Amino acid sequence: MNQQRIRIGYHVAVPSGHSAESQLRAVAREQTVELPAGCYPPEFERTIVGQVESLEEEAEGLWRATVSYDPDLVGGSVPQLLNLLYGNVSFQPGVEVVALHLPPSLLERYPGPRFGLARIRALAPQAAGRPLVVSAAKPVGLGVADLAARCEALALGGVDLIKDDHGVMGQAWAPFPERVPRCAEAVERANRATGRASCYLPNVTGPIDGLEERLSVTRAAGCRGVLVSPFLMGLEVLTRIGDAHDLFVMAHPTFGGAMVQRGRGIAPDVLLGRVLRLLGADAVIFLAPGGRFPISEEETDALVTSLREPWESVAPALPVAGGGVTPGRVRDWVARHGVESALLVGGGLYQQGDLEAAARRLVEAVEEASRG
Amino acid sequence: MNQQRIRIGYHVAVPSGHSAESQLRAVAREQTVELPAGCYPPEFERTIVGQVESLEEEAEGLWRATVSYDPDLVGGSVPQLLNLLYGNVSFQPGVEVVALHLPPSLLERYPGPRFGLARIRALAPQAAGRPLVVSAAKPVGLGVADLAARCEALALGGVDLIKDDHGVMGQAWAPFPERVPRCAEAVERANRATGRASCYLPNVTGPIDGLEERLSVTRAAGCRGVLVSPFLMGLEVLTRIGDAHDLFVMAHPTFGGAMVQRGRGIAPDVLLGRVLRLLGADAVIFLAPGGRFPISEEETDALVTSLREPWESVAPALPVAGGGVTPGRVRDWVARHGVESALLVGGGLYQQGDLEAAARRLVEAVEEASRG
């Protein structure tokens, strides 16, 4: 197989009596020439439309296929990558993108994680040997003082990464330019008391025009990382934060859920794993199984693998399991995914009333589970 | 009902034995405080979480509900609007957003169409009394000369709006700075021959950093409008094109398909209708029923209505029906949707071989159908 071409893996539902090969060719045309066969130069059939590299029936009527494409269709452009990956076929039920291989020549044209798992870990040495613990200052509607107090309580309790809630953006209740220095100070105050190095991650999601200003405010406040929601802002935002600002990027998947369902869309390990990692996410939040969203252990395994596995020059990213993670499920997580990951617990701490004490119990539970 | 609040309509699947009211409250919490009840100030239950305004069972286990929210959650921000509309619930199967009402105070904070249906029509006076005819120069992979020749043939045949194919972006085969002036010249040359006013719409989709430059090239080439794919670039891109550049914006839905399926996601009339129109799309391409994508007549009716109906200060947008429209279906379209719309035919023209002659037959068919 030619390693210099893009390869996209599909699951395609093929009605009985139809040719899987024809259906795959139709998908490949839809994603490239968007014309019926015969309406373009004949050599495009091999070059631009792409080549069906493999095709097999996995189950009755469900085919797994790989199509390879010319990397010049994508260049180094984010919109061109997304369009080839899942453009017009997004309107076609029964087509799911399940794999993405990019040649090294293309990988070099996207930033990948600048910090990655290892450099985030280095910022929080207290978490050596166990998963990082992540929580959020919330809810939206609180003022700056209340959010800063929650940041401080979480830091005093030992939470490593304390992010703004993804719903806390530019609302007037806690404006970004006031919120960020106050929350950063609160975490620093706690760090002086505990001797730890908790990080506060402002949510820089908002209008593109103000992004540079928000990143400057973030840096001026001494923060080392940010939260951003790429599906709200456009995925390319991930490429625009890291280098210039020396900030690590934690990506939140809000608004992206309908794209990662089963049997349609893009498999979570491809979209939240490969794509977000390639574009520059140092850490990716996803929904853990057993929480309040339906996701399987197998999907989670694949996603965690796609974030951490070796991938040419692209640094490993930190998997952040959230969405209803409870303190009681920590041991299972560590047993299955090891310590090179992070656990995001929000509601599970707030429900206990005393936020600092709840955070402390969670960190102890994570430490305990990691020793076992 | 309080017209000063945001109202979002949902279809929610409620398993038997569960309370629909509780499930709706859970959706409203997920979209706002993202905390279990009891973990936030009690007054937030009414203010920040929102109020269930109506709730009725439409079919066995399928409920229709309206929840109203504080407009300050959204402000004038695109990411805040999208997050409230369909943030974390995007990961919840069985929740579909089916309506969106915004108070006038919020509507004023988004640009809406600057040209809208009426000013696009005014640019193409030859199309008075009939739907506009739209086609595309394609496929990706061709060089500038070949694409310009196709533009010229389509303009000579009488096509009103000739766009780049949505897959033709920044590829090296036809670089934007060379392609746009050449294609614009080709259409102008045809206009001098025909006496018509066909418009060439460059596809400005690409990296955000180059957007201003691409818009400048577009204006310098004398173009009056552009094509853009908001789901590839982030929906906010729609707010950034119109005013400063005096260009109308045609939005292409590529990459957005998984968000508008039935029973999950955002209904097409809300996402491709209300939201894209509000953010600044003067024209919106969508998939017509009977083409190569599955979409119902009812969904199309709702979408066309949402683009054209009176909506406070927001100008009507032009519905552009594509995705496998064939010349043979023109009469049905006009009978059902009238002439204040546009028909996008791509493959259906290319399949006929002589592009200019095929375009001429299509325009004649549209004129004929519009005479009644």
Interface residues (C-beta under 8 A of the other chain):
Chain A: Q31 T32 V33 E34 L35 P36 G38 C39 Y40 P41 F44 T47 I48 D72 L73 G75 S77 V78 P79 Q80 L82 N83 Y86 G87 N88 V89 S90 F91 Q92 P93 K138 P139 V140 G141 L142 D165 H166 G167 M169 G170 Q171 A172 W173 T205 G206 P207 I208 D209 S229 L232 M233 G234 L235 E236 V237 R240 P253 T254 F255 G256 G257 A258 M259 V260 Q261 R264 G265 I266 L287 F293 P294 I295 G323 G346 G347 Y350 Q351
Chain B: Q31 T32 V33 E34 L35 P36 G38 C39 Y40 P41 F44 T47 I48 D72 L73 G75 S77 V78 P79 Q80 L82 N83 Y86 G87 N88 V89 S90 F91 Q92 P93 K138 P139 V140 G141 L142 D165 H166 G167 M169 G170 Q171 A172 W173 T205 G206 P207 I208 D209 S229 L232 M233 G234 L235 E236 V237 R240 P253 T254 F255 G256 G257 A258 M259 V260 Q261 R264 G265 I266 L287 F293 P294 I295 G323 G346 G347 Y350 Q351
